[in-house]
Structure formats: structure tokens, C-alpha cells
């Protein structure tokens, strides 16, 4: 019989064949491997025929007692992310007929407190962006990434997954591959566009990308920048700007959407910009093309208003 480790490798291949995002596959496989190490060490379980609901429950109990690096208990969202990964793998085993039907249901998501997501005021973001160091190649790259995150409301994985060919400077748009590899075209504001043009022309070549590397944003060795590096960059920049609390790439996405709402942007336009599906039913009543989206973005985004003020 195949081991659980071998089956996890096969599950990874299945996710690749179904065009799961790189980040989703990385997180799910990493969390599932940690679970398998716990199984083998604590229960000596290496094959699916020996996997029982009690193992899943005991692992979840051990997970609830685990602490983060800061010594505090894991946050509910962090716990649920691991539960989601292991439950997805257990569901794969169920579909393959290797474990009992009800096995995945042994994992129960924990309740997440309903708190308002963090949003930065435009004044804070502008102060942070304009205070960034851009004399070095890395500094200019970082400023470009944050301008684009805020301008177009991208997810971190979408930003890092961008390729040079995805950018259309003539239309001021970029082709984004979102969750489930679903594609959408989003507008790029004038400020972000100016930074991207300068970055690609004068900065990216200095990062020495190897032949065939088509990623827009590069890290060490000239290869595509990794998520953990982006996260570290944002934390450092926030600290240098004197911003308190945890700052992530998603804060820029939420801040972008919030400012567009405050500017009375059409909610359907915003849903298209962010790649949400919650307003899909409106497609039966309205037709929207990228020019409509660009006009809304240009009229309502505060960074665009900064650009207009600069041109006066």
C-alpha cells in the first residue's frame, strides 16, 4: 500500500493539473507534511488504512495548544488554515476510497472573532510610499510593488505571479491570474504605471535575471520574488514609516477597495477589479468592459488624484 507521503505527492500533482495557484499548493502541502510528521512520530501511522478520526482530533487538539513564534497561541485564522490544508488532503484520500467517508469531518474549524479588517488611511499610505528609499535597485523595486498593490488592489500571489508580457502600457492595464487561475484585466494607475515603466527599463536588468526569466519582480539570483520575501519587505517598510500593528500585502488591497467605495465607485466595478465573484449575478444586467473600469479607477482612486494634483 502507498504511504501517506507518496499520496501527498500525488495530491500535489493533481492540484497542479487543476491549475491551483502556486501559493495554495505550497501552503496545503507544507501543512499536510507537518501533519504527516506528527502522525508518524506520535501515532506511528504511515499508511491511509491506519488513519482514524481519533488521530485527526488529537492532532487538532495538539494544534490548539501550539504557540506562534511570539509565544502567544496560534490565531484562529492560522489554525483554520492548517485545518483546511489537512482536511483537503483527507478529502482527496476519501475520494480515492482510501479512508472512511466521514473522516474529513473529524476536523472542525474554530470560530473566528468578527473583527473589522485593517485599512490604512490614504494619508498614511502616501506618507509611507513617498518616504521609501528608491536610490537602490531593491528600494525602487519595493516602491513599485507597493504602488501596484495599492493602485490595483492585487493579492500578493497575483503581484508576484505577474510576467512582463502581462502588462499593456498602451491600455494601462495588466492581465492578472487570480485564484483558480481565473484571469482578469485590471487598470494600473498613472503613478504605478510610471514606476513600472522605470523599473522594467532601468532597474530590473540590474537584478540580473537569467535567460528565460519572465517574472516582473525579481529577488535573489534574479529569480521570481518569493512570498516570504515580500512579507518581510512590507514589515520592514511599515516599521521604518512608524506604522504600528501588522502590515501585510492584503492591507493595501483592502485599503484600495475602501478608498474606491468612499469615492462612490460602482460596487460591481470594484468586484471586477478585485476578482470577487459575489456579484456575478449582475453580469446578467450589466455589461462592463475594461474601459469602464479604467474610468472608474481614474476618477475615484486617491493616488490618481495625487497624480492629477501633481500635473496642475
C-alpha positions as CSV (number, residue, x, y, z in Angstrom):
1,X,0.0,0.0,0.0
2,X,1.2,3.5,-0.8
3,X,2.3,5.6,2.1
4,X,0.6,8.9,3.0
5,X,3.7,10.8,2.0
6,X,3.5,9.2,-1.5
7,X,-0.2,10.0,-1.7
8,X,0.5,13.6,-0.8
9,X,2.9,13.9,-3.7
10,X,0.2,12.6,-6.0
11,X,-2.3,15.1,-4.5
12,X,0.2,17.8,-5.3
13,X,0.4,16.7,-8.9
14,X,-3.5,16.6,-9.0
15,X,-3.6,20.2,-7.8
16,X,-1.1,21.2,-10.5
17,X,-3.2,19.6,-13.2
18,X,-6.2,21.5,-12.0
19,X,-4.3,24.9,-12.1
20,X,-4.3,25.6,-8.4
21,X,-2.2,28.6,-7.6
22,X,1.4,28.1,-6.5
23,X,0.7,29.7,-3.1
24,X,-2.3,27.4,-2.5
25,X,-0.2,24.3,-3.4
26,X,2.7,25.4,-1.3
27,X,0.6,26.1,1.8
28,X,-1.5,23.0,1.6
29,X,1.4,20.6,1.0
30,X,3.5,22.3,3.7
31,X,0.8,22.0,6.3
32,X,-0.1,18.4,5.3
33,X,3.5,17.3,5.5
34,X,3.7,18.7,9.1
35,X,0.6,16.7,9.9
36,X,2.2,13.6,8.4
37,X,5.3,14.1,10.5
38,X,3.1,14.4,13.6
39,X,1.2,11.2,12.6
40,X,4.4,9.2,12.1
41,X,6.1,10.5,15.3
42,X,3.1,10.4,17.7
43,X,1.0,7.6,16.3
44,X,3.3,5.6,14.0
45,X,0.8,6.0,11.2
46,X,2.3,6.0,7.7
47,X,-0.4,4.5,5.5
48,X,-4.1,5.5,5.0
49,X,-5.5,2.2,6.2
50,X,-4.4,3.0,9.7
51,X,-5.7,6.6,9.7
52,X,-8.6,7.1,12.1
53,X,-10.9,10.0,13.1
54,X,-9.3,10.0,16.6
55,X,-5.9,10.8,15.0
56,X,-7.3,13.9,13.4
57,X,-9.0,15.0,16.6
58,X,-5.8,14.5,18.6
59,X,-3.8,16.4,16.1
60,X,-6.3,19.3,16.2
61,X,-6.1,19.3,20.0
62,X,-2.3,19.5,19.7
63,X,-2.6,22.3,17.2
64,X,-4.8,24.3,19.5
65,X,-2.1,24.1,22.2
66,X,0.7,25.2,19.9
67,X,2.2,28.7,20.2
68,X,3.4,31.1,17.5
69,X,6.9,32.5,17.4
70,X,5.9,35.3,19.7
71,X,4.9,32.9,22.4
72,X,1.2,33.5,22.0
73,X,-1.4,30.9,21.0
74,X,-2.0,30.5,17.2
75,X,-4.7,32.8,15.9
76,X,-8.0,31.2,14.9
77,X,-7.3,32.0,11.2
78,X,-3.9,30.4,11.4
79,X,-5.4,27.3,13.0
80,X,-8.1,27.1,10.3
81,X,-5.6,27.5,7.5
82,X,-3.8,24.3,8.7
83,X,-7.2,22.5,9.3
84,X,-8.2,23.5,5.8
85,X,-5.0,22.0,4.3
86,X,-5.2,18.7,6.1
87,X,-9.0,18.4,5.6
88,X,-8.4,19.0,1.8
89,X,-5.9,16.2,1.8
90,X,-8.2,13.9,3.8
91,X,-11.0,14.7,1.3
92,X,-8.6,13.6,-1.5
93,X,-8.0,10.3,0.3
94,X,-11.7,9.9,0.8
95,X,-12.4,10.4,-2.9
96,X,-9.7,7.8,-3.7
97,X,-11.6,5.3,-1.5
98,X,-8.6,5.0,0.9
99,X,-10.2,6.3,4.1
100,X,-13.7,6.2,5.7
101,X,-16.3,8.6,4.2
102,X,-16.7,10.7,7.3
103,X,-13.0,11.0,8.1
104,X,-12.5,14.6,6.9
105,X,-15.5,15.8,9.0
106,X,-13.5,14.9,12.2
107,X,-11.7,18.3,11.7
108,X,-13.9,21.1,12.8
109,X,-13.0,24.7,12.0
110,X,-12.6,27.0,15.0
111,X,-14.7,30.2,15.4
112,X,-13.1,33.3,14.1
113,X,-13.9,36.5,16.0
114,X,-15.7,39.0,13.8
115,X,-13.3,42.0,13.7
116,X,-13.0,44.8,11.2
117,X,-10.1,44.2,8.8
118,X,-7.3,46.7,9.0
119,X,-7.4,49.5,6.5
120,X,-4.8,52.3,6.2
121,X,-5.9,55.9,5.5
122,X,-4.7,57.3,2.3
123,X,-2.6,59.9,4.1
124,X,-0.6,57.1,5.9
125,X,-0.1,55.1,2.7
126,X,1.1,58.2,0.8
127,X,3.5,59.2,3.6
128,X,4.9,55.6,3.7
129,X,5.2,55.4,-0.1
130,X,6.8,58.8,-0.6
131,X,9.2,58.1,2.3
132,X,10.6,54.9,0.8
133,X,14.2,54.7,-0.3
134,X,14.4,54.4,-4.1
135,X,18.0,55.0,-4.8
136,X,18.9,51.3,-4.8
137,X,17.6,48.7,-7.2
138,X,15.9,46.8,-4.4
139,X,14.4,50.0,-3.0
140,X,12.9,51.1,-6.3
141,X,11.6,47.6,-6.9
142,X,9.9,47.7,-3.4
143,X,8.3,51.0,-4.1
144,X,7.0,49.8,-7.5
145,X,5.4,46.7,-5.9
146,X,3.7,48.7,-3.2
147,X,2.4,51.3,-5.6
148,X,0.9,48.5,-7.7
149,X,-0.6,46.7,-4.7
150,X,-2.4,49.9,-3.7
151,X,-3.3,51.1,-7.2
152,X,-4.9,47.9,-8.4
153,X,-5.9,46.0,-5.3
154,X,-3.9,42.9,-6.2
155,X,-3.4,39.9,-4.0
156,X,0.3,39.1,-3.0
157,X,0.3,36.0,-5.2
158,X,-1.1,37.9,-8.1
159,X,1.6,40.6,-7.8
160,X,4.4,38.0,-7.6
161,X,2.9,35.9,-10.4
162,X,3.0,38.8,-12.9
163,X,5.0,38.4,-16.1
164,X,6.4,41.1,-18.3
165,X,4.0,40.1,-21.2
166,X,1.0,40.6,-18.9
167,X,1.5,44.4,-18.9
168,X,-0.2,46.5,-21.5
169,X,1.3,50.0,-21.2
170,X,-0.8,51.3,-24.1
171,X,-4.0,50.5,-22.3
172,X,-2.6,51.0,-18.8
173,X,-3.8,47.5,-17.7
174,X,-2.3,44.2,-16.5
175,X,-3.5,40.7,-17.0
176,X,-3.9,39.0,-13.6
177,X,-4.2,35.3,-12.9
178,X,-6.2,35.1,-9.7
179,X,-7.5,32.2,-7.6
180,X,-8.1,29.0,-9.6
181,X,-6.0,30.6,-12.4
182,X,-9.0,32.8,-13.4
183,X,-7.9,35.7,-15.5
184,X,-9.0,39.3,-15.3
185,X,-7.7,42.6,-16.6
186,X,-7.2,45.4,-14.1
187,X,-6.3,49.0,-14.6
188,X,-2.9,50.4,-13.5
189,X,-2.9,54.0,-12.2
190,X,-0.6,56.6,-13.6
191,X,1.7,56.7,-10.6
192,X,2.1,52.9,-10.6
193,X,2.4,52.8,-14.3
194,X,5.3,55.4,-14.2
195,X,7.1,53.3,-11.6
196,X,6.7,50.0,-13.5
197,X,7.9,51.6,-16.7
198,X,11.0,52.9,-15.0
199,X,11.6,49.7,-13.1
200,X,11.4,47.5,-16.2
201,X,13.6,49.8,-18.2
202,X,16.3,50.7,-15.8
203,X,16.1,48.6,-12.6
204,X,15.1,45.1,-13.4
205,X,18.1,44.4,-15.8
206,X,20.4,45.3,-12.9
207,X,18.9,42.5,-10.9
208,X,20.4,40.1,-13.5
209,X,17.6,37.8,-14.4
210,X,18.8,34.6,-16.1
211,X,17.8,33.9,-19.7
212,X,14.1,33.0,-20.0
213,X,13.0,34.6,-16.6
214,X,9.9,36.5,-17.4
215,X,8.8,37.4,-13.9
216,X,8.3,41.2,-13.4
217,X,9.5,41.3,-9.8
218,X,12.8,39.6,-9.0
219,X,14.5,38.5,-5.9
220,X,17.9,36.9,-5.1
221,X,19.6,35.3,-8.1
222,X,17.3,37.3,-10.5
223,X,14.5,34.8,-10.0
224,X,10.8,35.4,-9.2
225,X,10.4,37.1,-5.8
226,X,9.0,34.8,-3.2
227,X,6.1,35.5,-0.9
228,X,8.1,35.3,2.4
229,X,10.5,37.9,1.0
230,X,7.6,40.3,0.0
231,X,6.1,39.8,3.5
232,X,9.5,40.7,5.1
233,X,9.9,43.7,2.9
234,X,6.4,45.1,3.8
235,X,7.0,44.6,7.6
236,X,10.3,46.4,7.3
237,X,8.9,49.3,5.4
238,X,6.0,49.7,7.8
239,X,8.4,49.8,10.8
240,X,10.5,52.4,9.1
241,X,7.4,54.5,8.5
242,X,6.4,54.3,12.1
243,X,3.2,52.4,11.4
244,X,2.0,50.3,14.3
245,X,0.4,46.8,14.0
246,X,0.9,44.1,11.5
247,X,1.0,45.3,7.9
248,X,0.5,42.8,5.0
249,X,0.1,43.0,1.3
250,X,-3.6,42.4,1.8
251,X,-3.9,45.6,3.8
252,X,-3.1,47.5,0.6
253,X,-5.8,45.5,-1.3
254,X,-8.4,46.4,1.3
255,X,-7.3,50.0,1.5
256,X,-7.6,50.3,-2.3
257,X,-11.2,48.9,-2.2
258,X,-12.1,51.1,0.7
259,X,-11.0,54.3,-0.9
260,X,-12.8,53.4,-4.2
261,X,-16.0,52.9,-2.2
262,X,-15.5,56.2,-0.4
263,X,-15.1,57.7,-3.8
264,X,-18.6,56.4,-4.8
265,X,-17.2,53.8,-7.2
266,X,-19.7,51.3,-8.6
267,X,-19.6,48.2,-6.4
268,X,-19.7,46.0,-9.5
269,X,-16.7,47.7,-10.9
270,X,-14.9,47.1,-7.6
271,X,-15.8,43.5,-7.6
272,X,-14.3,43.1,-11.1
273,X,-11.2,44.9,-10.0
274,X,-10.6,42.6,-7.1
275,X,-11.6,39.4,-8.8
276,X,-14.5,38.7,-6.5
277,X,-17.4,36.5,-7.6
278,X,-20.0,37.7,-5.1
279,X,-21.7,40.0,-7.6
280,X,-21.6,37.7,-10.6
281,X,-25.3,37.7,-10.9
282,X,-25.1,41.4,-12.0
283,X,-23.5,40.2,-15.3
284,X,-27.0,39.3,-16.5
285,X,-28.0,43.0,-16.2
286,X,-24.9,45.0,-17.0
287,X,-22.0,44.8,-19.4
288,X,-18.7,46.0,-18.3
289,X,-15.5,46.3,-20.3
290,X,-12.1,47.4,-19.2
291,X,-12.5,51.0,-20.4
292,X,-15.4,51.4,-17.9
293,X,-13.2,50.0,-15.2
294,X,-10.3,52.3,-16.1
295,X,-12.5,55.4,-16.0
296,X,-13.9,54.4,-12.6
297,X,-10.4,53.8,-11.2
298,X,-9.0,57.0,-12.6
299,X,-11.9,59.1,-11.2
300,X,-12.0,57.6,-7.7
301,X,-8.6,56.3,-6.6
302,X,-6.9,58.8,-4.3
303,X,-3.5,58.0,-5.8
304,X,-4.9,59.1,-9.2
305,X,-6.0,62.4,-7.6
306,X,-2.4,62.8,-6.3
307,X,-1.2,62.4,-9.9
308,X,-3.8,65.0,-11.2
309,X,-2.7,67.5,-8.5
310,X,0.9,67.0,-9.4
311,X,0.1,67.8,-13.1
312,X,-1.5,71.1,-12.2
